[in-house]
Amino acid sequence: MNVGKVQQIWRHAVKSMAGEKLEDCEVGSRGIPGDRGWAVRDEKTREITNGKRIPLLMQCRATYRHPPL
């Protein structure tokens, strides 16, 4: 049964930051390697934060120097 076609694949190295478009990738049982592999922690609250709390995060971009495994 055909349910659709993948047109674009995006990986977000850091949660709530802009992603990078991938030409191809492997998908494992835990998803795309490196997708949201990192996050920003608020030192005052000691909690992982996100774009809802800090909207400027969504204007930042992070990429991997070498493809994660």
Backbone as JSON Lines, residues from 0, in Angstrom:
{"i":0,"aa":"M","n":[0.84,-1.17,0.0],"ca":[0.0,0.0,0.0],"c":[0.89,1.24,0.0]}
{"i":1,"aa":"N","n":[0.7,2.12,-0.93],"ca":[1.46,3.36,-1.04],"c":[0.69,4.46,-0.32]}
{"i":2,"aa":"V","n":[1.33,5.09,0.69],"ca":[0.63,6.13,1.45],"c":[1.2,7.52,1.23]}
{"i":3,"aa":"G","n":[2.29,7.63,0.52],"ca":[2.87,8.95,0.27],"c":[4.28,8.85,-0.27]}
{"i":4,"aa":"K","n":[4.89,10.02,-0.46],"ca":[6.24,10.11,-1.01],"c":[7.02,11.14,-0.21]}
{"i":5,"aa":"V","n":[8.23,10.79,0.2],"ca":[9.08,11.72,0.93],"c":[9.68,12.7,-0.07]}
{"i":6,"aa":"Q","n":[9.44,13.99,0.15],"ca":[9.97,15.01,-0.75],"c":[11.19,15.71,-0.17]}
{"i":7,"aa":"Q","n":[11.26,15.84,1.16],"ca":[12.39,16.5,1.81],"c":[12.68,15.81,3.14]}
{"i":8,"aa":"I","n":[13.96,15.8,3.5],"ca":[14.39,15.28,4.8],"c":[15.19,16.37,5.49]}
{"i":9,"aa":"W","n":[14.83,16.69,6.72],"ca":[15.52,17.73,7.49],"c":[16.02,17.14,8.8]}
{"i":10,"aa":"R","n":[17.22,17.55,9.2],"ca":[17.78,17.15,10.49],"c":[18.02,18.42,11.3]}
{"i":11,"aa":"H","n":[17.63,18.38,12.57],"ca":[17.84,19.49,13.49],"c":[18.86,19.03,14.52]}
{"i":12,"aa":"A","n":[20.1,19.52,14.41],"ca":[21.17,19.08,15.31],"c":[20.87,19.48,16.74]}
{"i":13,"aa":"V","n":[20.29,20.67,16.95],"ca":[19.96,21.17,18.29],"c":[18.46,21.42,18.35]}
{"i":14,"aa":"K","n":[17.84,20.91,19.39],"ca":[16.4,21.09,19.58],"c":[16.04,22.57,19.53]}
{"i":15,"aa":"S","n":[15.02,22.91,18.76],"ca":[14.46,24.26,18.6],"c":[15.29,25.19,17.72]}
{"i":16,"aa":"M","n":[16.39,24.7,17.14],"ca":[17.16,25.52,16.2],"c":[16.8,25.12,14.78]}
{"i":17,"aa":"A","n":[17.15,25.97,13.83],"ca":[16.89,25.68,12.42],"c":[17.6,24.39,12.01]}
{"i":18,"aa":"G","n":[17.01,23.69,11.07],"ca":[17.58,22.43,10.63],"c":[18.37,22.56,9.35]}
{"i":19,"aa":"E","n":[18.87,21.43,8.9],"ca":[19.6,21.38,7.63],"c":[18.93,20.34,6.74]}
{"i":20,"aa":"K","n":[18.76,20.7,5.48],"ca":[18.14,19.8,4.52],"c":[19.17,18.75,4.11]}
{"i":21,"aa":"L","n":[18.78,17.49,4.15],"ca":[19.66,16.38,3.79],"c":[19.27,15.85,2.41]}
{"i":22,"aa":"E","n":[20.27,15.51,1.64],"ca":[20.01,14.9,0.33],"c":[19.6,13.44,0.51]}
{"i":23,"aa":"D","n":[20.19,12.77,1.49],"ca":[19.83,11.4,1.82],"c":[20.29,11.12,3.24]}
{"i":24,"aa":"C","n":[19.78,10.06,3.82],"ca":[20.19,9.66,5.16],"c":[19.68,8.25,5.43]}
{"i":25,"aa":"E","n":[20.24,7.67,6.47],"ca":[19.74,6.39,6.95],"c":[18.79,6.67,8.1]}
{"i":26,"aa":"V","n":[17.76,5.88,8.2],"ca":[16.81,6.01,9.3],"c":[16.84,4.7,10.08]}
{"i":27,"aa":"G","n":[17.17,4.82,11.37],"ca":[17.22,3.64,12.23],"c":[16.02,3.57,13.15]}
{"i":28,"aa":"S","n":[16.1,2.68,14.1],"ca":[14.99,2.5,15.04],"c":[14.78,3.72,15.92]}
{"i":29,"aa":"R","n":[15.8,4.58,16.03],"ca":[15.68,5.81,16.82],"c":[15.57,7.05,15.94]}
{"i":30,"aa":"G","n":[15.24,6.86,14.67],"ca":[15.06,7.98,13.76],"c":[16.32,8.3,12.98]}
{"i":31,"aa":"I","n":[16.48,9.56,12.61],"ca":[17.62,10.02,11.83],"c":[18.79,10.28,12.78]}
{"i":32,"aa":"P","n":[19.95,9.66,12.55],"ca":[21.11,9.89,13.43],"c":[21.44,11.38,13.56]}
{"i":33,"aa":"G","n":[21.57,11.85,14.79],"ca":[21.93,13.24,15.04],"c":[20.76,14.19,15.13]}
{"i":34,"aa":"D","n":[19.55,13.74,14.79],"ca":[18.4,14.64,14.85],"c":[18.08,14.95,16.31]}
{"i":35,"aa":"R","n":[18.16,16.23,16.65],"ca":[17.93,16.71,18.02],"c":[18.84,16.0,19.02]}
{"i":36,"aa":"G","n":[20.08,15.8,18.58],"ca":[21.08,15.16,19.43],"c":[21.59,16.07,20.54]}
{"i":37,"aa":"W","n":[21.33,17.35,20.42],"ca":[21.77,18.34,21.4],"c":[20.6,19.24,21.78]}
{"i":38,"aa":"A","n":[20.72,19.89,22.92],"ca":[19.69,20.82,23.38],"c":[20.37,21.94,24.16]}
{"i":39,"aa":"V","n":[19.64,23.01,24.4],"ca":[20.15,24.15,25.17],"c":[19.56,24.07,26.58]}
{"i":40,"aa":"R","n":[20.43,24.21,27.57],"ca":[19.98,24.16,28.96],"c":[20.05,25.54,29.59]}
{"i":41,"aa":"D","n":[19.0,25.94,30.25],"ca":[18.95,27.2,30.99],"c":[19.71,26.99,32.3]}
{"i":42,"aa":"E","n":[20.79,27.72,32.48],"ca":[21.62,27.55,33.67],"c":[20.91,27.98,34.96]}
{"i":43,"aa":"K","n":[19.97,28.92,34.87],"ca":[19.25,29.35,36.07],"c":[18.28,28.27,36.55]}
{"i":44,"aa":"T","n":[17.49,27.74,35.63],"ca":[16.49,26.73,36.01],"c":[17.05,25.32,35.94]}
{"i":45,"aa":"R","n":[18.2,25.17,35.3],"ca":[18.84,23.86,35.09],"c":[17.95,22.9,34.3]}
{"i":46,"aa":"E","n":[17.1,23.47,33.43],"ca":[16.21,22.67,32.6],"c":[16.53,22.87,31.13]}
{"i":47,"aa":"I","n":[16.2,21.86,30.33],"ca":[16.33,21.99,28.88],"c":[15.28,23.0,28.44]}
{"i":48,"aa":"T","n":[15.68,23.96,27.62],"ca":[14.75,24.98,27.17],"c":[14.36,24.75,25.72]}
{"i":49,"aa":"N","n":[13.49,25.58,25.18],"ca":[13.03,25.39,23.81],"c":[12.66,26.72,23.18]}
{"i":50,"aa":"G","n":[12.21,26.67,21.94],"ca":[11.87,27.87,21.19],"c":[10.67,28.62,21.73]}
{"i":51,"aa":"K","n":[9.81,27.95,22.48],"ca":[8.68,28.66,23.09],"c":[9.17,29.59,24.19]}
{"i":52,"aa":"R","n":[10.15,29.14,24.95],"ca":[10.69,29.96,26.04],"c":[11.7,30.99,25.54]}
{"i":53,"aa":"I","n":[12.49,30.6,24.54],"ca":[13.51,31.5,23.98],"c":[13.34,31.51,22.46]}
{"i":54,"aa":"P","n":[12.45,32.36,21.94],"ca":[12.17,32.37,20.5],"c":[13.39,32.61,19.61]}
{"i":55,"aa":"L","n":[14.4,33.3,20.11],"ca":[15.6,33.55,19.3],"c":[16.35,32.27,18.94]}
{"i":56,"aa":"L","n":[16.12,31.19,19.67],"ca":[16.75,29.91,19.32],"c":[16.4,29.5,17.9]}
{"i":57,"aa":"M","n":[15.17,29.79,17.48],"ca":[14.71,29.37,16.17],"c":[15.37,30.14,15.03]}
{"i":58,"aa":"Q","n":[16.11,31.21,15.38],"ca":[16.85,31.96,14.38],"c":[18.31,31.5,14.3]}
{"i":59,"aa":"C","n":[18.68,30.55,15.15],"ca":[20.04,30.01,15.16],"c":[20.07,28.71,14.37]}
{"i":60,"aa":"R","n":[21.25,28.36,13.9],"ca":[21.43,27.12,13.15],"c":[22.7,26.42,13.64]}
{"i":61,"aa":"A","n":[22.61,25.12,13.76],"ca":[23.77,24.31,14.12],"c":[23.84,23.14,13.16]}
{"i":62,"aa":"T","n":[25.05,22.79,12.77],"ca":[25.26,21.63,11.89],"c":[26.4,20.79,12.44]}
{"i":63,"aa":"Y","n":[26.49,19.57,11.99],"ca":[27.58,18.68,12.4],"c":[28.76,18.85,11.45]}
{"i":64,"aa":"R","n":[29.96,18.84,11.99],"ca":[31.16,18.87,11.14],"c":[31.31,17.57,10.36]}
{"i":65,"aa":"H","n":[30.98,16.48,11.02],"ca":[31.03,15.15,10.41],"c":[29.68,14.49,10.65]}
{"i":66,"aa":"P","n":[29.18,13.78,9.68],"ca":[27.86,13.13,9.86],"c":[27.85,12.22,11.09]}
{"i":67,"aa":"P","n":[26.85,12.35,11.95],"ca":[26.77,11.48,13.13],"c":[26.4,10.06,12.73]}
{"i":68,"aa":"L","n":[26.8,9.13,13.54],"ca":[26.51,7.71,13.28],"c":[25.34,7.23,14.08]}
